[in-house]
Amino acid sequence: MIKELSDPFAVDGDGPVWPKIRGFLGRQKRRIFPQLGKNSTPRPVFGFTEGATGALTKKALLIYLTQAFYEGPERFRATGFYPPLQSVEIARAFNRLGYAVDVVDYRDDAFVPDVHYDVCLGMHYNFGRLLPILAERKTRTIYYGTGAYWEFENSAEAARSENLRNRRGIDLKLAERLTANNWVQTADAVIAMGNEFTTSMYRSHNKQVFKIDHVALLHDPPNLDRKDFGAAARRNFLCVSSVGLLHKGLDLVLEAFTQLKDFHLWVCGPLQAEGERDFIRAYRRELFHTPNIHPVGWIRNTSSEFTELSEKCVAAIHASCAEGMPGTVLNNMARGLVPLVSRESSIDTDGLGVLLEDCTVTGIRRTVTDFANMSPEICQRMAKEAYRAACTRYTMESYTQNIERILKTISNSPEPTQERAEECYSRNAL
């Protein structure tokens, strides 16, 4: 049974509900992640060789995620949080190409390399911090872009904030994920997650850009031959958002459905997170006091609640302003849900979904209505194609094959030059 959240700003007999929710979430976080203190960083992994198939004559540095190297893959597979597992697959691919690998968490700002690395693949500020050192030692550097190019993303978020302020007089700001930098320009190559829309942003800044797909969680295969695609089912829509609800466009989707009284929206995501408190307060009425909008909150993709939701709904909406192929959309496709996505969501929709050409309140309302008026046969065909893509294109096996192919191609390209090292120093001097 799907449980809906109550208004966290309501007052019960003991006072406001929100502080109690915050305390509960804090206790759960400390229980689940006791090893991660407030200021702790996952420790590095040195000398990883698990994927080796021959002699290891070179050395690679990977700046990404280290949890799965220590905790094992089961927890991440169960939750569908694949980046830690992808980090392991990158290390194994390096092993198969003849590299012993050291892995450093992208938040570890204390690490300083004391050995020579032939190649470094990394992301975010830690990659930028070490670029001058790596360039001096003529290490080949590869930037790993898991989202849109920083300049596009920051501009898109600013536009969403300005639009909200003009539309409703609400002043909400999003913390910048990345500030201005030249990491992409300085790196010898770039691997960017996403489709052509997102990866093309990187190509004007670097000559070697390779795109790679994210991974869908394949669990509990849907029976799309028996699923109801009738008129009532086509009026139920799922919206799964991760952190940054304004960035994800939940405000636009909520406003659209307040004008679609005969349609139902089921909202999953961080509706009780402290970081989303201002957004939730601003959209309190839409979320908790609108009959056709159902606030569900965080649920696991492997849960019975998510299965029930994916059976109830035919399509899922994602109206983000900047992405690198969000796993939430792919996970929905793995349950046979038709994606209705913004172009900025970086998901190819040909034959399996609908592109939100006009990602505004009016445009979303029109797209939702048009989709509900499609025939059951067309909707079923798109659902089957979405599921097929999740099972073929967006798998961990595909990711593993692609990352090894890309790393091999980069490894076979010309070595970085001294001029490249000097350029790196001028742009990224510590």
N, C-alpha and C positions, 0 to 999 in steps of 0.2 A: 504494500500500500504506500502511495506517495504522500509524504507528510509535507505540509507547507509551513513556512516560518511565520511567526507572529511579528508584529511591529516591535523592533528593538528599542524604539524611543517611547513606547507606551509606558505607563506607570501602573505597577501592581500594588499590592498591599504594603510592600516593603520599599517602595520607591522605584526609580527608573530601572528598566530591564538591562540596558546596554552595559553598565559596569559589571553586572553578573555574567553576561556573555563574555566580556573581555577577560574576566578572571578565569572562567571555565576554559577558554581557548588557550590561555597562558599555561594553565596546568596540564592540558593535553599536550601542548608543544614540548614542555619539559619532560613529560612522561615518555613521549615517542622519540624525542631526540635528546636524551640526557647527555650525550657526548658533546653536543654543540653548545658551549656556553655563549654568553653574550658577545664576547670578543674573540672566540676561538675560530681557527681556520683549519679545515681538514689537512692532515699532514701529507707531504709529498710521497710519491712512490718512486723508488730508485731501482733501476735495473730490471724493468719488466721485460720478460722474454716468452710469455705464455704462448704466443702465436707463432713462434719461430718454426720454420721448416727447413732451415739450413744454417750455414755459418752467419754470425752477426758481426759484420766488419765495420759498421758505422754506428753513430749514436744520434738519437732524436730526442728533442724536448717537446712535450705536449703540455700546453697550458689550457686546461679545460676543467674537468670535474674528476675528483678522485674517490668519491664515496663508494662507487660500485667495485673498486679494486679491493676495498677492505670489507665491505658489508655483504658482498655477494649479490647476484643479479635478481634473486627471487622477489625481494620487496619492490624493486622498481618495475619488474614485469607485472606484478600484481596491481600496481597503481596506474600503469600506463605512462609513467614518467620516464621517457626513454633517453634523454640527454646523457645521464650517467652511463647507460649501457653503450651509447654511441661512442663515448669517450674510450671505453674498453675496446670497442671495435676498431677505432682509429689506431690505438696502440698495437693491436694485433696485426693490423694491415702493415704498419711500419715494420713489425717483426718479420712478416713474410717477405718484405722487401730488403731484409738484411740489416735492420736497425735494432739495437737495444734501446729501450725507451725509458726516460725519466718523465714522470707525470707530476705536474704542479697545479693546484687549484687556481682558478682564475682570480680568486680573492686573496691569494697568498702574496702580500706585498713585501714580505721579508726575504723571500728566496732570491739569492744571487748565484748565478752559475759559476762553478769553479772548475769546470771541465769544458773542453771544446765539443760543440754539437754540430753535426753536419747539416741538420735541418731542425727548424722549430715551427710547429703549428700552434697558434694560440689566438686568444680573443681578449677583448676589452682592455682595461687599463694596465693589467699586468703585462700583456703583450707589448703595449706601447712603452711601458717603463723599461723593459729589457731590450727593446729594439736597438738602441745605440751600442750596447755591449755585444749583442749578437752580430751586428753589422761589422764591428771592428774585427771580430774573429771570423768574418766571412762565412757566417752561418746562413744558409738559405732560409728565408722567412716566408711563412704562409699565414695570412690572416683568415680566421674563420668567422664569417659573418652569419650569425643566427637570426638576424632581423634585418629590417630595411637599413639602407645607408643612413648614418646618423643625421646628416643634414636634412634629408627628406623627412625622416621620422620626427625630428624636432619641429620642423615647419608644419607638418601635418597635425601634430598635437596642439601647437599654438593656434592653428586654424580651428580645431575642434573647440578649444577653450573660448576663443573669441566668438564663435558661432553660438555657443551656449549662453554666453553673456548677452549677446544681442537678441537671442530668441526668448530668454526667460529671466534675464537679469541676474543670473547665478554666476558667481566668480569662483571657478574651480581651476586649479593649476595641477599639472602633472609633473612629477619630478623627472628631470632629464635622465634617460638611461645612459646616454653618452654625450659628452660635451665635444666641442670642436677639436678635431685631431686630424693628423695626416698619416695614420697607420696604414690605410689602404694604399695610399700613394707610395709609401715607403716600402711596403712588403714586396717581395719578389713575385708573389702570386696570391690569389684570393679564392677561397672556397666559400660560396654564398648559398645559404639555404633558402629555397623558394623557387618559384617559376620564373619565366622570362621577365615578367614585370619588375620583380624585385632585383634579380641579378643584373638587369640592364643598368641599374643605378650605379653599380660598381664599375662597369666597363669603361665609363668615361674617366675613371681615376686610375685604372691599372690595365695593362695589356694582357695579363693572364688571369682571367676570371672563369671559374668553373662552378656550375650550379649543381646542387645536390638536393634530393627530396628528403623530407622528414619521414617519420614512421608512424603508422596507425597501430592501435592496440586491437588485435584480433582476438575477440572473446565472445563466446556464446553466439554462434552464427545465426543470423536472422532467417526465418522462413518467409521469404518474400512472395512465394506463390500463394501462401495462405493469409498473408497480411491484408488487412482492410485498407483499401485505397479509395473508399467511398467518400461522398461529399462531407460527411461529418468528420472523418479522419483528416481530410485535407484542410480542415479549419483549425487544427491543432499544430502549433509550431514550437520547436524547442530552441532555446537560446542558451548556449553554454559559453561562459566567459571566464577567463582567468583574471589575474590582478590587473588593475588599470581599467576600470569599467568605462570611464569616459573615453579612453583610447580605443576600447573595443566597440564603442558605439552603442552601448546599452541604453544611453539616454535617448537616442534617436528611435531605437526599437520600441522602447516603452511608450514614448509619445505617439508613435504610429498606432500601437495597439489600443491606446485609450480611445482612439477614433474608430476602432474596428470592434464594435461591441459583440458581434456574432462570431468573432475569432478568439481563440485561446492561446496565450503565450505562457510557456513553462520556463522559468528562469533558474538556471543552475550557475553557481559561481560563488565568489567570496562576499556574500551578502552580510556576513557577520565579522568581516575583517576590520581591524582598527584602521588600516590604511585607506579603507573605502568609506569611512564613517561620514565624511562630508557629502559624498555622492549619495549614500543611502538616505541621509537626512533630506537632501534636496529632492529625492524621488521617493520619499516615504509614502505619499498618497498613491502614486502609480503602482508601487510594488506591493503594498500591504492593504490597500483600501480600494482596489479596483477589481470588480468581480471576475473579469476575464483574464486577469494577470495573476499567475500563480508562482510565488517565490519559494523555490525549493532549497537553494543554497548548495553547498558542496556535497556532491555524492560521487562515489567511486564508479568508474566505468564498468567495473566487474560486479557491481551490486545489482540486486534484484530490482531496486528502485529505478536504476538507469535502464535496465531491460524493459521495465514496464513503460517508462516514458518513451523509449524508442519505438515501442509497439503502438503507443497512443498517437504519436506524431508521425507525419509523413516527411516533413522537411525541418531543417535546422537553419537558423539565421546567424550570420556573423558579419557585422558591419564595421570592422576595424578600419583604422586610418593608416596603419603601417604594420606589416608583418613579414616574417620569414617562414611562411607555410605553417600555421598553427596546428599543433597536434589535436586540439579540441575538435577542429573541423574534420580531420582525418578519422578520429575516433568515432565521430557521428556517422561518417560514411561507412565505417566498418560495421555499423549496425543497420545499414541500408537506408539511412536518412539522406534525403536529397539536399545538397548544400545550396543555400541562397546566400551568396557572399559578395562583399565589395571587391573591386579590382585589387585594392590594396591588401586583401587577405592572402594574395599570392597562391591561389588555388585554380588550376585549370578546370573549367566547368563544361567544356564541350561534350555534349551527349549525356552528362551526368548531373548537371545542376543549372542554376540560374545566376547570372551576374547582375548585381545591383548597379545598373548603369548610372542611376541617380541615387547616391547614398545620402538622401535627406529624409526627413519625416514623410514628406509627400511621396518621394520616390519609393521608400520602403513600403508604405501603405499600398501604393499602386502595384508593386511587385508581388506582395503577399496576396492581394485580391486576384491578380492575374493567375498566380499559381493555383489558387483554390479553384479556379474555373477551368483548369486543365482537365483532360479526361483521365479516368483512373488508369487506363492503359499506358498513357504517356508517363504518368507519375511512377507507375510500377517499373516501366522500362528504365527510367532515369535512376530509380533506387537500385535496381539490379546492376546497372553500370557503375554507380558509385561504390557499391560493395565489391564489385569485381576489381576496380582500381585499387581499393584498399588492400585487397588480397594479392595483388600482383605488383603494382608500381610502388606502393607505400609500405613495404615490408622491411624488417631488419635484414633479411637476406639481400634484398636489393640495395639497401644502404651499404652493407658490407662490401658488396661487389663494386659499387660505384666509388666508394672512398678509396679503395685499393687502386682502382683504375686511374683515378685522378692523381693520387700521390705518386704513382708510377710515372705518369705523364710529366708531372712537375719535376720529379727526380731526374728525368732524362733531358730536361731543358738546360740551356747554358748556365754555367755557374754565375753567382752574383759577382759583380765587378768592384774594384776599389772605389770607382766613382759612386757606385750605389751606397757604399759604406759612408763616404763623405757626405752624400746627400742626406742619409739617415741621421748623421750627427747634426747637421744644420737644422733639421726639422724637429728632432726629438731629443735635443741635448738635455741631460739630466740636470 
